[in-house]
Amino acid sequence: MDFGNPWALFSSLLIGLIGMAFFMHGKKAGNFKTLGAGVVFCVYPYFVTGLLALWGIFALGVAGLFWWLRQD
């Protein structure tokens, strides 16, 4: 995690909070796909340092989750 860039820190916090919301919703609804996506969104910002990569992975993850949930 890049602590020198305040936008990267803020983005990591925001994505982690969104991941926590996905996790809580998945747990409440019993949906393991949303629960797993929430865990991934909470954890991956620790390993990605670039701001563009951080938001790109998040966008692909949300789009992939939406597509995966629509398949059922």
N, C-alpha and C positions, 0 to 999 in steps of 0.2 A: 504494500500500500504506500502511495506517495503522499507523505505528510507535508511536502513543500507546496503542493498545489491545493489551495482551499476548495476548488471546485471538485476535485477528485474525492476529497474527504466528504464534502456535502453530498455528492452523488452516491458514494458508498453507503452513507447513512440513509439516504432516501430509498435506495434499492433494497437495503436491508429491512427497512420498515415495510415496504411493499411486500417483500418476501415473508415477513412475519404475518402480514394480513392474509396472504395466500395460505400460509401454514394454518392459521387459526380457522379460516373458512373451510379448508380441506378436512381438518380434524372434526369440526362441527358437522359438516355434511357427510362425513365418511367417504370422501372422495380421495383416493390415494394418489391420483395424478396431480391434483392441486396441492396436496400435502407435500409430495415430493418436490414439486416445482418451488414451493415455498422454502424448503430446506436448501435447495440449490441457490435460490436468489439470496438467501441469508449468508451463504458460505462463500460463493465465488468472488465477491468484491475483495476479499482478503488476498486473493491470488492474482488479480488483474490490476495492473498499475496504470495503464493508459486510459484517459478519459473517454476517447472515442471508442475504444474496445469495450470499455465498461458498459456504455449505453448501447453499443451494437449487439453485444451478447444478450443484454436484457431485452432488447426489441425482438431479437430472434427467439429468445426463450418464451416470451409472452405470445408471439405469433405461433410458435410451435405448440404451446399448450392449448391455445385457442383451436388450432387445427385438430389436435389430438382429441380434444373434448367433443368436437363436432363430428368425429368419425363414429361415435357410438350411437 
